[in-house]
Structure formats: structure tokens, C-alpha cells
Amino acid sequence: MSRSQLELDAVDASYGESHILRDLSMHVEEGEICALLGRNGAGKTTTLRSVAGTDEPEVRDGRITFEGEDITDLPPEDVAVQGISLVPEERRVFPDLTVAENLHIAEVVRNSSNTMGRSLSFERDQMDDEEVYEVFPRLDERRGQKAGTLSGGEQQMLAIARALKQNPTLLMLDEPYEGLAPQIIQAVEDVVERIREEGTTILLVEQNAVAAMKIADRCYVVDQGEVVFEGSADDLRSDEETRQRYLGV
């Protein structure tokens, strides 16, 4: 029987005076791929950033729990060592460093957090580089290549691989298909499904609803910072009114 790993309970979040999330409640079950869908400006990225504990937005009300622990007010470095990694929409690889150096930085950051007295709340062996390259054979072929010279799809894989070096139990992906050709989207989908099969829960934010529904177990649709749909991917596929009104598909 599955259990809730991440829960957001009546969360309100704002950027200054701009109120984005409004009484938003949702949960992500352990071991699933959960898709968070909606149009531009609906509040999807704000939801991920609220969980990750970034400086913005400010969570003004509500509660966020992970593995039963309240993480609402934790800084991002402490959220990370709880077992949560975020791959941002911009990917943010280091363009002048090689693939191998980008992965090494992730390992250094994780080890630095440990030496600063932050204890891990989960027990999981750290992925070594060879395990990462097994999941991402394209990166294996490009170990010595500078990240800035990779294709968009390869940079996305590197961003995901770098997040996996943090050994998350929950991996949050913000628009991983953006700007990618259909065949590259399929390659990223295959990677995401493999990561889930190896025990990592996935929270996927996407505007490409068709692609997201293809691999998701459950879906949420948000509009103006509020949940307007919750159900299985099959339920959403059969709900034409919701898809047309809130997703444009």
C-alpha cells in the first residue's frame, strides 16, 4: 500500500505583494510519478520552489511535510539533505565545466552539507559516477566535453544526473521537456521512468500535458494557484472539459 511522501496542506505563497498559491493542497505518494499541470502562470513552478525552500516565494500560510517532517520553513540546503532535489527549468549546468566536473560539484556540495553538521534523514548509498553513466549513456560518451557545448536534451540529462548525485528520494523536475525535439523528449521520458523504477519518487511539472500524462500515475491541474483537478492520468485523459479549459488540449 502506497503512502504519502510529500504533503502540501492549504499552502499560500507570494512573491512580494503578488499572491500566487491560494490554499493549495496536494500530496505525492511514495514511488509514483505525479504530474503537476497547468498553463503559464498557474503556480506550478511556485509550488516546486515552495517545497524546495528557495528564498522566493514566501510561504505565508499552510504546511509542507516530507516523510512526516515539517519542512515549511527549512532553507534549501536543509531541504536537500532531507532527500529532495529540484531540477529547475533553466537547467543551470556550468557551461565551462565538463560533464564529469558538473557531476563532481554535486558530490562536493552534498559532502559539504554533511560536514556542516546536517544529518541525513534517510539512508541511501550515494550513486557513484559509473551508476550515473549507466543511467545516462549519452553523458558517458561525453564525460570530457564542456557542458555548454551539449545539446539541449543532453544538458537536461546532465541537470537530472547532477540532481541524482544528491541521492534524492523525491526528484522534482520543472519543465524537463521544454524546447526539446520529440525524439529527445522520448529519451528523457525513458530516463524518468527508469529513475522511478529504481525507487525515486518523481514530481513532474510540465506544460506538455500529453507527454506528462503518458508517464504519470496521477495528475494535478492548477489554475491561478488553486487545484482544479486531482486524479489518475486516465481520469484526466477522459476529462475533456478539464483538458480544454485549463490545459488547452
C-alpha positions, 0 to 999 in steps of 0.5 A: 500500500502506497503512502504519502511522501510529500504533503502540501496542506492549504499552502499560500505563497507570494512573491512580494505583494503578488499572491500566487498559491491560494490554499493549495493542497496536494500530496505525492505518494511514495514511488509514483510519478505525479504530474503537476499541470497547468498553463503559464502562470498557474503556480506550478513552478511556485509550488516546486520552489515552495517545497524546495525552500528557495528564498522566493516565494514566501510561504505565508500560510499552510504546511509542507511535510516530507516523510512526516517532517515539517519542512515549511520553513527549512532553507534549501540546503536543509531541504536537500539533505532531507532527500529532495532535489529540484531540477529547475527549468533553466537547467543551470549546468556550468557551461565551462565545466565538463560533464564529469566536473558538473557531476563532481560539484554535486558530490562536493556540495552534498559532502559539504552539507554533511560536514556542516553538521546536517544529518541525513534523514534517510539512508541511501548509498550515494550513486557513484559516477559509473551508476550515473553513466549507466543511467545516462549513456549519452553523458558517458560518451561525453564525460570530457566535453564542456557542458555548454557545448551539449545539446539541449536534451543532453544538458537536461540529462546532465541537470537530472544526473547532477540532481541524482548525485544528491541521492534524492528520494523525491526528484522534482523536475520543472519543465524537463521537456521544454524546447526539446525535439520529440525524439529527445523528449522520448529519451528523457521520458525513458530516463524518468521512468527508469529513475522511478523504477529504481525507487525515486519518487518523481514530481513532474511539472510540465506544460506538455500535458500529453507527454506528462500524462503518458508517464504519470500515475496521477495528475494535478491541474492548477489554475491561478494557484488553486487545484482544479483537478486531482486524479489518475492520468486516465481520469484526466485523459477522459476529462475533456472539459478539464483538458480544454479549459485549463490545459488547452488540449 
